[in-house]
Amino acid sequence: MQFKPVPEPPADLAAVGSVLAAVPETAGAVADCCGRLVDETRLETREAAETWLVFLRALQLAAAEPAGYRRVPTDPFAADALETESLRRAFRERVYGTEAVLEALADADGPFTDDDAFDAVRDESARRDTRRNRDRDRDRLRRLLEWAVLLEAAERSSDGFCRGRP
């Protein structure tokens, strides 16, 4: 299963741990998981909290159950809880569009810009050809590239993005 929501990436993985720590350990332990994330983190809206919950699920750091979300059994602040290699693998396999973007980066002869990313995956986006959707798709691809940098699947250069670790 692949997931589409991609939140704005934080400055570092420690911030991911902070959001993860706000996810209840037990599904149903809080009546409003999105509200809890807004109250206990720097997230400002329920929509941002919902995006983060789905993204944490994609990274296999949270699980969705009938009673609500719960974090997987781990200490979000432990040194190995946010181990980059496993997060990178989940990101590549479980976040929609990541594989195509990373393959395009690997095939690029030089630095890869946001526009290059959009052009590389345009075939997938062509069916949603309204201006609003193109702008939203470009923004999502920018976030994918920034998450790829955070997870070391890409590197940022002065001219754009380059291939990182597989």
C-alpha positions as CSV (number, residue, x, y, z in Angstrom):
1,M,0.0,0.0,0.0
2,Q,1.3,3.5,-0.8
3,F,0.3,6.8,0.8
4,K,0.0,10.1,-0.8
5,P,0.1,12.8,1.9
6,V,3.6,14.4,2.4
7,P,3.9,17.0,5.1
8,E,6.3,19.9,5.0
9,P,9.6,18.4,6.1
10,P,11.2,19.6,9.3
11,A,14.7,20.8,9.7
12,D,15.9,17.5,11.2
13,L,14.7,14.0,12.3
14,A,14.5,15.1,15.9
15,A,11.4,17.1,14.9
16,V,9.9,13.9,13.5
17,G,10.5,12.4,17.0
18,S,8.6,15.2,18.6
19,V,5.6,14.7,16.4
20,L,5.8,11.0,16.9
21,A,5.9,11.4,20.7
22,A,2.5,13.1,20.5
23,V,0.9,10.1,18.9
24,P,-0.7,8.0,21.6
25,E,0.9,4.6,22.5
26,T,-2.5,3.0,22.4
27,A,-5.2,3.5,19.7
28,G,-8.2,5.1,21.2
29,A,-6.3,6.4,24.3
30,V,-7.3,10.0,23.2
31,A,-10.6,11.0,21.7
32,D,-9.0,13.3,19.2
33,C,-5.6,12.3,17.8
34,C,-5.3,15.3,15.4
35,G,-6.3,17.7,18.2
36,R,-3.6,16.2,20.4
37,L,-0.9,16.7,17.7
38,V,-2.0,20.3,17.3
39,D,-2.0,20.9,21.1
40,E,1.4,19.1,21.7
41,T,3.5,20.0,18.7
42,R,4.2,23.0,16.4
43,L,1.5,21.8,14.0
44,E,-1.0,24.5,13.5
45,T,-4.0,22.8,11.9
46,R,-5.9,19.6,12.1
47,E,-5.2,19.1,8.3
48,A,-1.4,19.3,9.0
49,A,-1.9,16.8,11.9
50,E,-3.8,14.4,9.7
51,T,-1.2,14.6,7.0
52,W,1.5,13.9,9.5
53,L,-0.4,10.9,10.9
54,V,-0.8,9.3,7.5
55,F,2.9,10.1,6.6
56,L,4.0,8.5,9.9
57,R,1.9,5.5,9.0
58,A,3.7,5.4,5.6
59,L,7.1,5.4,7.4
60,Q,5.8,2.6,9.6
61,L,6.2,4.7,12.7
62,A,2.4,4.8,13.4
63,A,-0.4,2.4,12.8
64,A,-4.1,3.0,12.1
65,E,-6.6,0.9,14.0
66,P,-10.4,1.1,14.2
67,A,-10.1,3.0,17.5
68,G,-7.6,5.5,16.0
69,Y,-3.9,6.0,15.5
70,R,-1.1,4.7,17.7
71,R,2.6,4.9,17.4
72,V,4.5,1.7,16.9
73,P,6.2,0.4,20.0
74,T,9.3,2.5,20.2
75,D,10.8,5.4,22.2
76,P,10.6,8.3,19.7
77,F,13.6,10.0,21.3
78,A,15.8,6.9,21.4
79,A,18.9,7.2,19.2
80,D,17.9,4.3,16.9
81,A,14.1,5.0,16.8
82,L,14.5,7.1,13.7
83,E,17.1,5.0,12.0
84,T,17.6,6.6,8.6
85,E,18.0,3.5,6.5
86,S,14.7,1.9,7.5
87,L,12.9,5.3,7.1
88,R,14.5,5.8,3.7
89,R,13.3,2.3,2.6
90,A,9.7,2.9,3.9
91,F,9.7,6.3,2.2
92,R,10.8,4.9,-1.1
93,E,8.4,1.9,-1.0
94,R,5.3,3.4,0.7
95,V,5.1,7.1,-0.3
96,Y,3.4,7.5,-3.6
97,G,5.7,9.0,-6.3
98,T,8.9,8.7,-4.4
99,E,10.2,5.8,-6.4
100,A,9.7,7.7,-9.7
101,V,11.4,10.8,-8.4
102,L,14.4,8.9,-7.0
103,E,14.8,6.9,-10.2
104,A,14.7,10.2,-12.2
105,L,17.4,11.6,-9.9
106,A,19.5,8.5,-10.4
107,D,19.1,8.9,-14.2
108,A,19.9,12.6,-14.3
109,D,23.2,13.8,-15.7
110,G,23.5,16.7,-13.3
111,P,21.6,18.5,-10.6
112,F,17.8,18.0,-10.6
113,T,15.5,21.0,-10.0
114,D,11.9,21.0,-8.8
115,D,10.8,21.5,-12.4
116,D,12.9,18.6,-13.5
117,A,11.1,16.4,-10.9
118,F,7.7,17.6,-12.2
119,D,8.8,16.9,-15.8
120,A,10.1,13.4,-14.9
121,V,6.8,12.4,-13.4
122,R,4.5,14.4,-15.6
123,D,3.0,11.3,-17.2
124,E,1.5,10.3,-13.9
125,S,0.2,13.9,-13.3
126,A,-1.1,14.4,-16.9
127,R,-4.5,13.1,-16.1
128,R,-5.0,15.8,-13.5
129,D,-4.3,18.7,-15.9
130,T,-5.9,21.6,-14.1
131,R,-3.7,24.6,-13.1
132,R,-4.6,24.1,-9.4
133,N,-3.6,20.4,-9.5
134,R,-0.3,21.2,-11.3
135,D,0.6,23.7,-8.6
136,R,-0.3,21.3,-5.9
137,D,1.6,18.5,-7.6
138,R,4.7,20.7,-7.9
139,D,4.5,21.6,-4.2
140,R,4.1,17.9,-3.3
141,L,7.2,17.0,-5.5
142,R,9.2,19.8,-3.8
143,R,8.3,18.3,-0.4
144,L,9.2,14.8,-1.7
145,L,12.6,16.1,-2.7
146,E,13.2,17.8,0.6
147,W,12.2,14.6,2.6
148,A,14.6,12.7,0.3
149,V,17.4,15.0,1.4
150,L,16.4,14.7,5.1
151,L,16.4,10.9,4.7
152,E,19.7,10.9,2.8
153,A,18.1,9.5,-0.4
154,A,19.1,12.7,-2.1
155,E,21.6,15.5,-1.6
156,R,21.0,19.2,-2.1
157,S,23.4,21.3,-4.2
158,S,23.5,24.9,-5.2
159,D,21.9,23.9,-8.5
160,G,19.3,21.5,-7.3
161,F,19.2,17.9,-6.0
162,C,21.5,15.0,-6.7
163,R,21.2,11.3,-6.0
164,G,21.9,10.2,-2.4
165,R,22.0,6.8,-0.8
166,P,19.9,4.0,-2.4
